[in-house]
Amino acid sequence: METKDVIYELRTKNGLSQDELAEKVFVTRQAVSRWENGETVPNTETLKRLSDLFCVSINTLLGSPRRLVCQCCGMPLDDAIIGRDKDGSLNEDYCKWCYADGTYTYSNMDDLIDVCVNHMVSESFSEEQARAYMRQILPTLDYWKRYKELSDDGQFEAFKQQLIGEINALGIEGMPKLEKLNALVGRYVNLAYPLPSGACVPFLRDDATYLGNQLASQFGGERCFGVLANMDFILICTYGKDGVDPELVLYKKR
């Protein structure tokens, strides 16, 4: 689609008139009309405002002229999984798993490969092939080429190790020792837990990135422990295969 079609579709999908959209992005109704007629294109600052308003990338607003790929893990990007800067704006270079609110979540290439390979293996693509592919592609991506410039000197890794220590110190019965925390996006792990009132309530934000892991229960069976945390809380739960029948074990503010 062209920019004029993208803006028209986003405006109408969100139930906004041209006047209402103009007010939200600080332009005139005539400017919105010219965009939708294909006479002009929003300037850079207005494109950023439109991106923030509609939660889509500037690339999408311009009709997707570029193929966006995460410059940390190599994953193709769409608007739903693009990472965000500290100010909340979309960063079109990274996915939510690798870049969360201005923080790079991976400082070790081998750790990233371990996580990615689990999602790549199939009947036609072996673990060895997946690892070889990732070892070939990752060094070509901007994050790893500029790692010394972009890294935080181990601060985030130190935070993860602190969290791991706090979680293991909880001594949850049946839960094995936690060794690693990986980046997890809320929409994929936001289970709804039953409360004493009978209501089922999710505790996470779908659009946020957390740290977590899944651990096999020492009690055996198919139930697993799920660990989720960030700077504000630690959550421990159990669930069956594919996340069914979740039970909240612990929710602790840090």
VOGUGU-609825 format. One record per residue (C-alpha): x, y, z; chain; residue number from 1. Coordinates in nm, 4 decimals. Layout:
<r><x>X</x><y>Y</y><z>Z</z><chain>A</chain><n>NUM</n></r>
...
This chain:
<r><x>0.0000</x><y>0.0000</y><z>0.0000</z><chain>A</chain><n>1</n></r>
<r><x>0.1011</x><y>0.3618</y><z>-0.0477</z><chain>A</chain><n>2</n></r>
<r><x>0.1314</x><y>0.6091</y><z>0.2399</z><chain>A</chain><n>3</n></r>
<r><x>-0.2014</x><y>0.7709</y><z>0.1508</z><chain>A</chain><n>4</n></r>
<r><x>-0.3804</x><y>0.4360</y><z>0.1790</z><chain>A</chain><n>5</n></r>
<r><x>-0.2025</x><y>0.3398</y><z>0.5024</z><chain>A</chain><n>6</n></r>
<r><x>-0.2975</x><y>0.6655</y><z>0.6772</z><chain>A</chain><n>7</n></r>
<r><x>-0.6582</x><y>0.6455</y><z>0.5577</z><chain>A</chain><n>8</n></r>
<r><x>-0.6891</x><y>0.2847</y><z>0.6755</z><chain>A</chain><n>9</n></r>
<r><x>-0.5350</x><y>0.3553</y><z>1.0171</z><chain>A</chain><n>10</n></r>
<r><x>-0.7495</x><y>0.6641</y><z>1.0684</z><chain>A</chain><n>11</n></r>
<r><x>-1.0771</x><y>0.4940</y><z>0.9818</z><chain>A</chain><n>12</n></r>
<r><x>-0.9863</x><y>0.1735</y><z>1.1669</z><chain>A</chain><n>13</n></r>
<r><x>-0.9371</x><y>0.3825</y><z>1.4813</z><chain>A</chain><n>14</n></r>
<r><x>-1.2619</x><y>0.5702</y><z>1.4310</z><chain>A</chain><n>15</n></r>
<r><x>-1.1027</x><y>0.9113</y><z>1.3815</z><chain>A</chain><n>16</n></r>
<r><x>-1.2220</x><y>1.1912</y><z>1.1566</z><chain>A</chain><n>17</n></r>
<r><x>-0.9669</x><y>1.3939</y><z>0.9625</z><chain>A</chain><n>18</n></r>
<r><x>-1.0178</x><y>1.6777</y><z>1.2112</z><chain>A</chain><n>19</n></r>
<r><x>-0.9563</x><y>1.4464</y><z>1.5095</z><chain>A</chain><n>20</n></r>
<r><x>-0.6411</x><y>1.2985</y><z>1.3573</z><chain>A</chain><n>21</n></r>
<r><x>-0.5135</x><y>1.6456</y><z>1.2709</z><chain>A</chain><n>22</n></r>
<r><x>-0.5603</x><y>1.7576</y><z>1.6322</z><chain>A</chain><n>23</n></r>
<r><x>-0.3743</x><y>1.4554</y><z>1.7708</z><chain>A</chain><n>24</n></r>
<r><x>-0.0656</x><y>1.5059</y><z>1.5522</z><chain>A</chain><n>25</n></r>
<r><x>-0.0718</x><y>1.8884</y><z>1.5552</z><chain>A</chain><n>26</n></r>
<r><x>-0.1469</x><y>1.9585</y><z>1.1890</z><chain>A</chain><n>27</n></r>
<r><x>-0.4464</x><y>2.0990</y><z>0.9998</z><chain>A</chain><n>28</n></r>
<r><x>-0.7340</x><y>1.8966</y><z>0.8592</z><chain>A</chain><n>29</n></r>
<r><x>-0.6213</x><y>2.0119</y><z>0.5150</z><chain>A</chain><n>30</n></r>
<r><x>-0.2807</x><y>1.8500</y><z>0.5749</z><chain>A</chain><n>31</n></r>
<r><x>-0.4475</x><y>1.5161</y><z>0.6573</z><chain>A</chain><n>32</n></r>
<r><x>-0.6639</x><y>1.5500</y><z>0.3465</z><chain>A</chain><n>33</n></r>
<r><x>-0.3549</x><y>1.6102</y><z>0.1299</z><chain>A</chain><n>34</n></r>
<r><x>-0.1860</x><y>1.3005</y><z>0.2773</z><chain>A</chain><n>35</n></r>
<r><x>-0.4870</x><y>1.0840</y><z>0.2003</z><chain>A</chain><n>36</n></r>
<r><x>-0.5156</x><y>1.2259</y><z>-0.1513</z><chain>A</chain><n>37</n></r>
<r><x>-0.1510</x><y>1.1442</y><z>-0.2160</z><chain>A</chain><n>38</n></r>
<r><x>-0.0576</x><y>1.5090</y><z>-0.2680</z><chain>A</chain><n>39</n></r>
<r><x>0.1971</x><y>1.5193</y><z>0.0152</z><chain>A</chain><n>40</n></r>
<r><x>0.3653</x><y>1.2912</y><z>0.2696</z><chain>A</chain><n>41</n></r>
<r><x>0.4009</x><y>1.3740</y><z>0.6431</z><chain>A</chain><n>42</n></r>
<r><x>0.7380</x><y>1.5148</y><z>0.7445</z><chain>A</chain><n>43</n></r>
<r><x>0.9737</x><y>1.3181</y><z>0.9692</z><chain>A</chain><n>44</n></r>
<r><x>0.8459</x><y>1.4611</y><z>1.2972</z><chain>A</chain><n>45</n></r>
<r><x>0.4831</x><y>1.4026</y><z>1.2017</z><chain>A</chain><n>46</n></r>
<r><x>0.5610</x><y>1.0481</y><z>1.0905</z><chain>A</chain><n>47</n></r>
<r><x>0.6999</x><y>0.9858</y><z>1.4398</z><chain>A</chain><n>48</n></r>
<r><x>0.3807</x><y>1.1222</y><z>1.5969</z><chain>A</chain><n>49</n></r>
<r><x>0.1685</x><y>0.9017</y><z>1.3699</z><chain>A</chain><n>50</n></r>
<r><x>0.3883</x><y>0.6036</y><z>1.4593</z><chain>A</chain><n>51</n></r>
<r><x>0.3365</x><y>0.6665</y><z>1.8319</z><chain>A</chain><n>52</n></r>
<r><x>-0.0372</x><y>0.7252</y><z>1.7884</z><chain>A</chain><n>53</n></r>
<r><x>-0.1113</x><y>0.4131</y><z>1.5858</z><chain>A</chain><n>54</n></r>
<r><x>0.1679</x><y>0.1883</y><z>1.7274</z><chain>A</chain><n>55</n></r>
<r><x>0.3036</x><y>0.1126</y><z>1.3815</z><chain>A</chain><n>56</n></r>
<r><x>0.6504</x><y>0.1652</y><z>1.2415</z><chain>A</chain><n>57</n></r>
<r><x>0.7415</x><y>0.4558</y><z>1.0178</z><chain>A</chain><n>58</n></r>
<r><x>0.8299</x><y>0.1874</y><z>0.7644</z><chain>A</chain><n>59</n></r>
<r><x>0.4657</x><y>0.0744</y><z>0.7685</z><chain>A</chain><n>60</n></r>
<r><x>0.3435</x><y>0.4343</y><z>0.7313</z><chain>A</chain><n>61</n></r>
<r><x>0.5623</x><y>0.4725</y><z>0.4227</z><chain>A</chain><n>62</n></r>
<r><x>0.4172</x><y>0.1585</y><z>0.2639</z><chain>A</chain><n>63</n></r>
<r><x>0.6870</x><y>-0.0869</y><z>0.3885</z><chain>A</chain><n>64</n></r>
<r><x>0.9655</x><y>0.0002</y><z>0.1426</z><chain>A</chain><n>65</n></r>
<r><x>1.2182</x><y>-0.1838</y><z>0.3619</z><chain>A</chain><n>66</n></r>
<r><x>1.2250</x><y>-0.5409</y><z>0.4904</z><chain>A</chain><n>67</n></r>
<r><x>1.2812</x><y>-0.4964</y><z>0.8622</z><chain>A</chain><n>68</n></r>
<r><x>1.5029</x><y>-0.7521</y><z>1.0366</z><chain>A</chain><n>69</n></r>
<r><x>1.6112</x><y>-0.7532</y><z>1.4016</z><chain>A</chain><n>70</n></r>
<r><x>1.9757</x><y>-0.6488</y><z>1.4079</z><chain>A</chain><n>71</n></r>
<r><x>2.0415</x><y>-0.8721</y><z>1.7075</z><chain>A</chain><n>72</n></r>
<r><x>1.8737</x><y>-1.2065</y><z>1.6281</z><chain>A</chain><n>73</n></r>
<r><x>1.7871</x><y>-1.1761</y><z>1.2570</z><chain>A</chain><n>74</n></r>
<r><x>1.4113</x><y>-1.2244</y><z>1.3018</z><chain>A</chain><n>75</n></r>
<r><x>1.1865</x><y>-1.0572</y><z>1.0395</z><chain>A</chain><n>76</n></r>
<r><x>0.9994</x><y>-0.7722</y><z>1.2084</z><chain>A</chain><n>77</n></r>
<r><x>0.6386</x><y>-0.6645</y><z>1.1981</z><chain>A</chain><n>78</n></r>
<r><x>0.4748</x><y>-0.3884</y><z>1.4014</z><chain>A</chain><n>79</n></r>
<r><x>0.3569</x><y>-0.6224</y><z>1.6791</z><chain>A</chain><n>80</n></r>
<r><x>0.7068</x><y>-0.7349</y><z>1.7783</z><chain>A</chain><n>81</n></r>
<r><x>0.9229</x><y>-0.4257</y><z>1.7241</z><chain>A</chain><n>82</n></r>
<r><x>1.1180</x><y>-0.3162</y><z>2.0335</z><chain>A</chain><n>83</n></r>
<r><x>1.0816</x><y>0.0248</y><z>2.1957</z><chain>A</chain><n>84</n></r>
<r><x>1.3215</x><y>0.2955</y><z>2.3085</z><chain>A</chain><n>85</n></r>
<r><x>1.3117</x><y>0.4352</y><z>2.6624</z><chain>A</chain><n>86</n></r>
<r><x>1.0698</x><y>0.7080</y><z>2.5520</z><chain>A</chain><n>87</n></r>
<r><x>0.8242</x><y>0.4443</y><z>2.4265</z><chain>A</chain><n>88</n></r>
<r><x>0.8829</x><y>0.5030</y><z>2.0560</z><chain>A</chain><n>89</n></r>
<r><x>0.9314</x><y>0.2060</y><z>1.8240</z><chain>A</chain><n>90</n></r>
<r><x>1.2888</x><y>0.1137</y><z>1.7316</z><chain>A</chain><n>91</n></r>
<r><x>1.2732</x><y>-0.0442</y><z>1.3869</z><chain>A</chain><n>92</n></r>
<r><x>1.6114</x><y>-0.2164</y><z>1.4252</z><chain>A</chain><n>93</n></r>
<r><x>1.5180</x><y>-0.4661</y><z>1.6963</z><chain>A</chain><n>94</n></r>
<r><x>1.2525</x><y>-0.7086</y><z>1.8179</z><chain>A</chain><n>95</n></r>
<r><x>1.0972</x><y>-0.6973</y><z>2.1672</z><chain>A</chain><n>96</n></r>
<r><x>1.2943</x><y>-1.0033</y><z>2.2733</z><chain>A</chain><n>97</n></r>
<r><x>1.6328</x><y>-0.8457</y><z>2.2011</z><chain>A</chain><n>98</n></r>
<r><x>1.5570</x><y>-0.4840</y><z>2.2909</z><chain>A</chain><n>99</n></r>
<r><x>1.3216</x><y>-0.3786</y><z>2.5690</z><chain>A</chain><n>100</n></r>
<r><x>1.2589</x><y>-0.0153</y><z>2.6645</z><chain>A</chain><n>101</n></r>
<r><x>1.6029</x><y>0.0944</y><z>2.5516</z><chain>A</chain><n>102</n></r>
<r><x>1.7869</x><y>-0.2049</y><z>2.6976</z><chain>A</chain><n>103</n></r>
<r><x>1.9662</x><y>-0.4734</y><z>2.4970</z><chain>A</chain><n>104</n></r>
<r><x>1.8757</x><y>-0.8058</y><z>2.6568</z><chain>A</chain><n>105</n></r>
<r><x>2.1529</x><y>-1.0265</y><z>2.5141</z><chain>A</chain><n>106</n></r>
<r><x>2.5222</x><y>-0.9835</y><z>2.5764</z><chain>A</chain><n>107</n></r>
<r><x>2.6258</x><y>-1.3383</y><z>2.4911</z><chain>A</chain><n>108</n></r>
<r><x>2.5847</x><y>-1.4697</y><z>2.1377</z><chain>A</chain><n>109</n></r>
<r><x>2.5807</x><y>-1.8334</y><z>2.2523</z><chain>A</chain><n>110</n></r>
<r><x>2.2915</x><y>-1.7641</y><z>2.4905</z><chain>A</chain><n>111</n></r>
<r><x>2.0935</x><y>-1.6062</y><z>2.2066</z><chain>A</chain><n>112</n></r>
<r><x>2.1673</x><y>-1.9005</y><z>1.9781</z><chain>A</chain><n>113</n></r>
<r><x>2.0467</x><y>-2.1460</y><z>2.2448</z><chain>A</chain><n>114</n></r>
<r><x>1.7147</x><y>-1.9598</y><z>2.2689</z><chain>A</chain><n>115</n></r>
<r><x>1.6653</x><y>-1.9214</y><z>1.8938</z><chain>A</chain><n>116</n></r>
<r><x>1.7531</x><y>-2.2797</y><z>1.8047</z><chain>A</chain><n>117</n></r>
<r><x>1.4678</x><y>-2.4122</y><z>2.0217</z><chain>A</chain><n>118</n></r>
<r><x>1.2221</x><y>-2.2354</y><z>1.7902</z><chain>A</chain><n>119</n></r>
<r><x>1.3959</x><y>-2.3235</y><z>1.4634</z><chain>A</chain><n>120</n></r>
<r><x>1.4340</x><y>-2.6999</y><z>1.4788</z><chain>A</chain><n>121</n></r>
<r><x>1.1912</x><y>-2.8981</y><z>1.2643</z><chain>A</chain><n>122</n></r>
<r><x>1.1779</x><y>-3.2233</y><z>1.0694</z><chain>A</chain><n>123</n></r>
<r><x>1.3521</x><y>-3.0527</y><z>0.7781</z><chain>A</chain><n>124</n></r>
<r><x>1.5938</x><y>-2.8359</y><z>0.9815</z><chain>A</chain><n>125</n></r>
<r><x>1.8109</x><y>-3.0066</y><z>1.2416</z><chain>A</chain><n>126</n></r>
<r><x>1.9579</x><y>-2.8508</y><z>1.5547</z><chain>A</chain><n>127</n></r>
<r><x>2.3045</x><y>-2.8671</y><z>1.3978</z><chain>A</chain><n>128</n></r>
<r><x>2.1819</x><y>-2.6845</y><z>1.0876</z><chain>A</chain><n>129</n></r>
<r><x>2.0047</x><y>-2.4221</y><z>1.2991</z><chain>A</chain><n>130</n></r>
<r><x>2.3155</x><y>-2.3561</y><z>1.5065</z><chain>A</chain><n>131</n></r>
<r><x>2.5360</x><y>-2.3331</y><z>1.1988</z><chain>A</chain><n>132</n></r>
<r><x>2.2928</x><y>-2.0879</y><z>1.0380</z><chain>A</chain><n>133</n></r>
<r><x>2.2799</x><y>-1.8656</y><z>1.3465</z><chain>A</chain><n>134</n></r>
<r><x>2.6579</x><y>-1.8669</y><z>1.3846</z><chain>A</chain><n>135</n></r>
<r><x>2.6844</x><y>-1.7523</y><z>1.0245</z><chain>A</chain><n>136</n></r>
<r><x>2.4145</x><y>-1.4823</y><z>1.0331</z><chain>A</chain><n>137</n></r>
<r><x>2.4594</x><y>-1.3192</y><z>1.3772</z><chain>A</chain><n>138</n></r>
<r><x>2.8083</x><y>-1.1725</y><z>1.3182</z><chain>A</chain><n>139</n></r>
<r><x>2.6706</x><y>-0.9876</y><z>1.0116</z><chain>A</chain><n>140</n></r>
<r><x>2.4047</x><y>-0.8023</y><z>1.2136</z><chain>A</chain><n>141</n></r>
<r><x>2.4601</x><y>-0.4458</y><z>1.3344</z><chain>A</chain><n>142</n></r>
<r><x>2.4279</x><y>-0.5171</y><z>1.7079</z><chain>A</chain><n>143</n></r>
<r><x>2.7015</x><y>-0.7776</y><z>1.7113</z><chain>A</chain><n>144</n></r>
<r><x>2.9245</x><y>-0.5800</y><z>1.4745</z><chain>A</chain><n>145</n></r>
<r><x>2.8937</x><y>-0.2767</y><z>1.7061</z><chain>A</chain><n>146</n></r>
<r><x>2.8714</x><y>-0.4709</y><z>2.0316</z><chain>A</chain><n>147</n></r>
<r><x>3.1531</x><y>-0.2828</y><z>2.2099</z><chain>A</chain><n>148</n></r>
<r><x>2.9871</x><y>0.0475</y><z>2.1229</z><chain>A</chain><n>149</n></r>
<r><x>2.6297</x><y>-0.0577</y><z>2.2080</z><chain>A</chain><n>150</n></r>
<r><x>2.6837</x><y>-0.2789</y><z>2.5123</z><chain>A</chain><n>151</n></r>
<r><x>2.6306</x><y>-0.1558</y><z>2.8693</z><chain>A</chain><n>152</n></r>
<r><x>2.9546</x><y>-0.3032</y><z>3.0112</z><chain>A</chain><n>153</n></r>
<r><x>2.7667</x><y>-0.5945</y><z>3.1650</z><chain>A</chain><n>154</n></r>
<r><x>2.5164</x><y>-0.3952</y><z>3.3722</z><chain>A</chain><n>155</n></r>
<r><x>2.2084</x><y>-0.5773</y><z>3.2434</z><chain>A</chain><n>156</n></r>
<r><x>2.3785</x><y>-0.9155</y><z>3.2764</z><chain>A</chain><n>157</n></r>
<r><x>2.4637</x><y>-0.8285</y><z>3.6366</z><chain>A</chain><n>158</n></r>
<r><x>2.0979</x><y>-0.7411</y><z>3.6968</z><chain>A</chain><n>159</n></r>
<r><x>1.9917</x><y>-1.0802</y><z>3.5569</z><chain>A</chain><n>160</n></r>
<r><x>2.2355</x><y>-1.2591</y><z>3.7868</z><chain>A</chain><n>161</n></r>
<r><x>2.0995</x><y>-1.0639</y><z>4.0837</z><chain>A</chain><n>162</n></r>
<r><x>1.7457</x><y>-1.1683</y><z>3.9900</z><chain>A</chain><n>163</n></r>
<r><x>1.8515</x><y>-1.5310</y><z>3.9524</z><chain>A</chain><n>164</n></r>
<r><x>2.0009</x><y>-1.5210</y><z>4.3015</z><chain>A</chain><n>165</n></r>
<r><x>1.6835</x><y>-1.3699</y><z>4.4488</z><chain>A</chain><n>166</n></r>
<r><x>1.4633</x><y>-1.6300</y><z>4.2763</z><chain>A</chain><n>167</n></r>
<r><x>1.6758</x><y>-1.9268</y><z>4.3861</z><chain>A</chain><n>168</n></r>
<r><x>1.6785</x><y>-1.7910</y><z>4.7439</z><chain>A</chain><n>169</n></r>
<r><x>1.2982</x><y>-1.8239</y><z>4.7534</z><chain>A</chain><n>170</n></r>
<r><x>1.3369</x><y>-2.2014</y><z>4.7878</z><chain>A</chain><n>171</n></r>
<r><x>1.0242</x><y>-2.2955</y><z>4.5943</z><chain>A</chain><n>172</n></r>
<r><x>0.9518</x><y>-2.6625</y><z>4.6673</z><chain>A</chain><n>173</n></r>
<r><x>0.9858</x><y>-2.8813</y><z>4.3582</z><chain>A</chain><n>174</n></r>
<r><x>1.1446</x><y>-2.6091</y><z>4.1447</z><chain>A</chain><n>175</n></r>
<r><x>1.5003</x><y>-2.6813</y><z>4.0262</z><chain>A</chain><n>176</n></r>
<r><x>1.7759</x><y>-2.4237</y><z>4.0478</z><chain>A</chain><n>177</n></r>
<r><x>1.7352</x><y>-2.1444</y><z>3.7975</z><chain>A</chain><n>178</n></r>
<r><x>2.0413</x><y>-2.0988</y><z>3.5773</z><chain>A</chain><n>179</n></r>
<r><x>1.9284</x><y>-1.8525</y><z>3.3085</z><chain>A</chain><n>180</n></r>
<r><x>1.6736</x><y>-1.5804</y><z>3.2433</z><chain>A</chain><n>181</n></r>
<r><x>1.5657</x><y>-1.5123</y><z>2.8859</z><chain>A</chain><n>182</n></r>
<r><x>1.3710</x><y>-1.2217</y><z>2.7377</z><chain>A</chain><n>183</n></r>
<r><x>0.9990</x><y>-1.3054</y><z>2.7035</z><chain>A</chain><n>184</n></r>
<r><x>0.7245</x><y>-1.0897</y><z>2.5512</z><chain>A</chain><n>185</n></r>
<r><x>0.4117</x><y>-1.0552</y><z>2.7642</z><chain>A</chain><n>186</n></r>
<r><x>0.1576</x><y>-1.1499</y><z>2.4976</z><chain>A</chain><n>187</n></r>
<r><x>0.3107</x><y>-1.4993</y><z>2.4734</z><chain>A</chain><n>188</n></r>
<r><x>0.3322</x><y>-1.5717</y><z>2.8482</z><chain>A</chain><n>189</n></r>
<r><x>0.0484</x><y>-1.3674</y><z>2.9968</z><chain>A</chain><n>190</n></r>
<r><x>-0.1541</x><y>-1.6464</y><z>3.1579</z><chain>A</chain><n>191</n></r>
<r><x>-0.4715</x><y>-1.5752</y><z>3.3543</z><chain>A</chain><n>192</n></r>
<r><x>-0.4528</x><y>-1.7205</y><z>3.7073</z><chain>A</chain><n>193</n></r>
<r><x>-0.7581</x><y>-1.8232</y><z>3.9131</z><chain>A</chain><n>194</n></r>
<r><x>-0.8067</x><y>-1.6171</y><z>4.2290</z><chain>A</chain><n>195</n></r>
<r><x>-1.0000</x><y>-1.7153</y><z>4.5463</z><chain>A</chain><n>196</n></r>
<r><x>-1.2858</x><y>-1.4946</y><z>4.4240</z><chain>A</chain><n>197</n></r>
<r><x>-1.3272</x><y>-1.7219</y><z>4.1211</z><chain>A</chain><n>198</n></r>
<r><x>-1.2020</x><y>-1.4635</y><z>3.8742</z><chain>A</chain><n>199</n></r>
<r><x>-0.9124</x><y>-1.5421</y><z>3.6390</z><chain>A</chain><n>200</n></r>
<r><x>-0.6671</x><y>-1.2530</y><z>3.6147</z><chain>A</chain><n>201</n></r>
<r><x>-0.3533</x><y>-1.1964</y><z>3.4028</z><chain>A</chain><n>202</n></r>
<r><x>-0.0699</x><y>-1.0139</y><z>3.5799</z><chain>A</chain><n>203</n></r>
<r><x>0.1385</x><y>-0.8953</y><z>3.2842</z><chain>A</chain><n>204</n></r>
<r><x>0.1212</x><y>-0.6436</y><z>3.0020</z><chain>A</chain><n>205</n></r>
<r><x>0.0988</x><y>-0.7976</y><z>2.6568</z><chain>A</chain><n>206</n></r>
<r><x>0.3224</x><y>-0.5305</y><z>2.5044</z><chain>A</chain><n>207</n></r>
<r><x>0.6006</x><y>-0.5451</y><z>2.7669</z><chain>A</chain><n>208</n></r>
<r><x>0.9171</x><y>-0.7554</y><z>2.7719</z><chain>A</chain><n>209</n></r>
<r><x>1.0045</x><y>-0.9584</y><z>3.0816</z><chain>A</chain><n>210</n></r>
<r><x>1.2774</x><y>-1.1960</y><z>3.1950</z><chain>A</chain><n>211</n></r>
<r><x>1.1843</x><y>-1.5568</y><z>3.2547</z><chain>A</chain><n>212</n></r>
<r><x>1.2283</x><y>-1.9262</y><z>3.1948</z><chain>A</chain><n>213</n></r>
<r><x>1.0444</x><y>-2.2579</y><z>3.2059</z><chain>A</chain><n>214</n></r>
<r><x>1.1688</x><y>-2.5315</y><z>3.4392</z><chain>A</chain><n>215</n></r>
<r><x>1.0663</x><y>-2.8967</y><z>3.4602</z><chain>A</chain><n>216</n></r>
<r><x>0.9097</x><y>-2.9781</y><z>3.7958</z><chain>A</chain><n>217</n></r>
<r><x>1.1120</x><y>-3.2038</y><z>4.0257</z><chain>A</chain><n>218</n></r>
<r><x>0.7825</x><y>-3.3722</y><z>4.1174</z><chain>A</chain><n>219</n></r>
<r><x>0.7692</x><y>-3.5251</y><z>3.7682</z><chain>A</chain><n>220</n></r>
<r><x>0.4710</x><y>-3.5274</y><z>3.5358</z><chain>A</chain><n>221</n></r>
<r><x>0.3892</x><y>-3.2741</y><z>3.2649</z><chain>A</chain><n>222</n></r>
<r><x>0.3516</x><y>-2.9672</y><z>3.4862</z><chain>A</chain><n>223</n></r>
<r><x>0.6267</x><y>-2.7082</y><z>3.4641</z><chain>A</chain><n>224</n></r>
<r><x>0.7336</x><y>-2.4092</y><z>3.6666</z><chain>A</chain><n>225</n></r>
<r><x>0.7217</x><y>-2.0727</y><z>3.4963</z><chain>A</chain><n>226</n></r>
<r><x>0.9436</x><y>-1.7899</y><z>3.6196</z><chain>A</chain><n>227</n></r>
<r><x>0.8823</x><y>-1.4253</y><z>3.5213</z><chain>A</chain><n>228</n></r>
<r><x>1.0421</x><y>-1.1114</y><z>3.6597</z><chain>A</chain><n>229</n></r>
<r><x>1.1476</x><y>-0.7548</y><z>3.5969</z><chain>A</chain><n>230</n></r>
<r><x>1.2771</x><y>-0.4677</y><z>3.8085</z><chain>A</chain><n>231</n></r>
<r><x>0.9494</x><y>-0.4522</y><z>4.0026</z><chain>A</chain><n>232</n></r>
<r><x>0.8363</x><y>-0.8091</y><z>4.0740</z><chain>A</chain><n>233</n></r>
<r><x>0.9018</x><y>-1.1837</y><z>4.0720</z><chain>A</chain><n>234</n></r>
<r><x>0.6270</x><y>-1.4239</y><z>3.9640</z><chain>A</chain><n>235</n></r>
<r><x>0.6400</x><y>-1.8027</y><z>4.0000</z><chain>A</chain><n>236</n></r>
<r><x>0.3658</x><y>-2.0241</y><z>3.8577</z><chain>A</chain><n>237</n></r>
<r><x>0.3004</x><y>-2.3799</y><z>3.7467</z><chain>A</chain><n>238</n></r>
<r><x>0.1065</x><y>-2.4994</y><z>3.4437</z><chain>A</chain><n>239</n></r>
<r><x>0.0416</x><y>-2.8042</y><z>3.2302</z><chain>A</chain><n>240</n></r>
<r><x>0.1320</x><y>-2.8677</y><z>2.8678</z><chain>A</chain><n>241</n></r>
<r><x>0.0880</x><y>-2.5587</y><z>2.6463</z><chain>A</chain><n>242</n></r>
<r><x>0.0166</x><y>-2.3441</y><z>2.9531</z><chain>A</chain><n>243</n></r>
<r><x>-0.3124</x><y>-2.5084</y><z>3.0511</z><chain>A</chain><n>244</n></r>
<r><x>-0.4459</x><y>-2.4952</y><z>3.4105</z><chain>A</chain><n>245</n></r>
<r><x>-0.2028</x><y>-2.2292</y><z>3.5378</z><chain>A</chain><n>246</n></r>
<r><x>-0.1647</x><y>-2.1817</y><z>3.9115</z><chain>A</chain><n>247</n></r>
<r><x>0.0050</x><y>-1.8865</y><z>4.0773</z><chain>A</chain><n>248</n></r>
<r><x>0.2666</x><y>-2.0021</y><z>4.3289</z><chain>A</chain><n>249</n></r>
<r><x>0.4175</x><y>-1.6668</y><z>4.4275</z><chain>A</chain><n>250</n></r>
<r><x>0.3965</x><y>-1.3012</y><z>4.3328</z><chain>A</chain><n>251</n></r>
<r><x>0.6514</x><y>-1.0857</y><z>4.5126</z><chain>A</chain><n>252</n></r>
<r><x>0.7252</x><y>-0.7174</y><z>4.4717</z><chain>A</chain><n>253</n></r>
<r><x>1.0960</x><y>-0.6367</y><z>4.4701</z><chain>A</chain><n>254</n></r>
